[in-house]
Amino acid sequence: METIRIRRAQPGDEAALAHIHSQSWQRAFAAILTPEELARHTDAAGIRAMYQAVLSRPELHILLGSAEGGPCCLAAWAPCREGGPQAAELICIHCLPDRWRLGYGSRMMAQTLSEMREGGFATVELWVFEANARARRFYEALGFAPTGDRKADYSAPELRYARAL
């Protein structure tokens, strides 16, 4: 694996973040979400605007990973929206599809979990599409387990996963 450099995303990174986000969503969720919903969540201009807005939120931590060839992965986390004060939430982790299964996601996750621990959090939670077997295997290999909670904010059900930090 190439060396990956991970840093905090900053204003000016919106286009790179949007590219990684949309490419990952298009490949990972094409068979999970309806075509209409997938199109709404992979619109480049809309995603760039979303990242522009969230990069100014101090409670949201966005990491950007780059290797030879430029930016290739991202992770976002914050204090858990639904958990207690000791819980962090992994909001997303995305890699360009040509970097899947090469260790980039694992490196991003290790950095993200380390930041959460340094921030004083004791647990981490995340939501994953029930039908996303690839992501579920990734999370389970890293010690996450389903909590039994479900929601349906998208056209496909999601499961909550959690683990201790």
C-alpha positions in Angstrom: 0.0 0.0 0.0 1.2 3.5 -0.8 1.8 5.8 2.1 -1.3 7.6 3.1 -1.2 11.1 4.6 -4.2 12.0 6.9 -5.0 15.5 7.9 -7.9 17.5 9.1 -10.0 18.7 6.1 -10.3 22.5 5.8 -12.0 25.0 3.6 -10.9 24.5 0.1 -11.1 20.7 0.3 -14.8 20.7 -0.7 -14.3 19.5 -4.2 -12.0 16.6 -3.1 -14.4 15.6 -0.4 -17.4 15.7 -2.7 -15.6 13.6 -5.3 -14.6 10.9 -2.8 -18.1 10.9 -1.3 -20.0 10.7 -4.6 -17.7 8.1 -6.2 -18.0 5.9 -3.1 -21.8 6.3 -2.8 -22.3 5.5 -6.5 -20.4 2.3 -6.3 -21.3 1.1 -2.8 -25.0 2.0 -2.8 -26.1 1.5 -6.4 -27.8 -1.8 -5.5 -29.1 -0.6 -2.1 -30.7 2.8 -2.7 -33.3 3.8 -5.3 -31.8 5.5 -8.4 -33.6 8.7 -7.5 -32.2 8.7 -4.0 -28.7 7.8 -5.1 -28.8 10.7 -7.6 -29.9 13.2 -4.9 -27.0 12.1 -2.6 -24.3 12.1 -5.3 -25.0 15.4 -6.9 -21.6 17.1 -7.1 -22.7 20.7 -6.5 -25.0 19.7 -3.6 -22.3 17.6 -1.9 -19.7 20.4 -2.3 -22.1 22.9 -0.7 -22.8 20.4 2.1 -19.1 20.1 2.8 -18.6 23.8 2.6 -21.3 24.2 5.3 -20.1 21.5 7.6 -16.4 22.4 7.5 -17.2 25.4 9.6 -18.8 23.4 12.4 -16.3 22.9 15.2 -18.0 19.8 16.6 -17.7 17.9 13.3 -14.3 16.4 12.6 -13.5 15.5 9.0 -10.3 13.8 8.0 -8.9 13.7 4.5 -6.6 11.0 3.4 -4.2 11.4 0.4 -1.8 9.1 -1.3 0.1 9.3 -4.6 -2.4 10.6 -7.1 -4.1 12.9 -4.5 -7.0 12.7 -2.1 -8.6 9.2 -1.9 -10.5 8.8 1.4 -12.3 10.7 4.1 -13.9 10.1 7.5 -16.2 12.3 9.5 -17.1 12.0 13.2 -18.7 14.0 15.9 -20.2 13.6 19.4 -23.0 11.1 19.0 -26.4 12.7 18.1 -28.4 10.1 19.9 -26.0 8.6 22.5 -24.8 9.9 25.9 -21.9 12.4 26.5 -19.3 9.6 26.3 -20.3 8.4 22.9 -18.9 9.5 19.6 -20.5 8.8 16.2 -18.7 7.8 13.0 -20.8 9.7 10.5 -19.1 8.4 7.4 -16.0 6.8 6.0 -15.5 6.7 2.3 -12.7 5.7 -0.1 -12.5 5.9 -3.8 -13.6 2.5 -5.1 -10.2 1.8 -6.7 -8.7 2.0 -3.1 -11.1 -0.5 -1.5 -9.6 -3.5 0.2 -6.1 -2.0 0.1 -5.9 -0.8 3.7 -6.9 2.8 3.3 -10.2 2.5 5.1 -8.5 0.7 8.0 -5.9 3.5 8.3 -8.6 6.1 8.2 -10.6 4.2 10.9 -7.5 3.8 13.1 -6.8 7.6 13.0 -10.5 8.4 13.6 -10.8 6.0 16.6 -7.6 7.5 18.0 -9.0 11.0 17.8 -12.2 9.9 19.5 -10.2 8.4 22.4 -8.1 11.5 22.7 -11.3 13.5 22.8 -12.4 11.6 25.9 -15.1 9.4 24.3 -15.6 5.9 25.7 -17.8 4.4 22.9 -18.4 4.9 19.2 -21.6 4.3 17.2 -22.4 4.3 13.5 -25.3 3.6 11.2 -24.8 1.3 8.2 -27.2 0.1 5.5 -28.5 -3.4 6.4 -27.8 -4.5 2.8 -24.2 -3.2 2.8 -22.5 -6.5 3.6 -19.1 -5.3 2.6 -19.2 -2.4 5.1 -20.7 -4.5 7.8 -17.8 -7.1 7.5 -15.4 -4.1 7.7 -16.9 -2.8 10.9 -17.3 -6.2 12.4 -13.7 -7.0 11.8 -12.8 -3.8 13.7 -14.9 -4.9 16.7 -18.2 -3.2 16.0 -21.4 -5.1 16.7 -25.0 -4.5 15.9 -27.0 -3.0 18.8 -30.4 -4.1 17.5 -31.5 -0.6 16.6 -32.9 0.1 13.2 -34.0 3.2 11.3 -35.3 4.0 7.8 -34.2 7.6 6.9 -33.3 6.4 3.4 -35.0 4.0 0.9 -33.1 1.2 2.6 -33.1 0.3 6.3 -30.0 1.0 8.5 -28.6 -0.8 11.5 -26.8 0.8 14.4 -23.4 -0.6 15.3 -21.3 0.2 18.4 -18.0 -0.6 20.1 -15.9 0.5 23.1 -13.0 2.7 22.4 
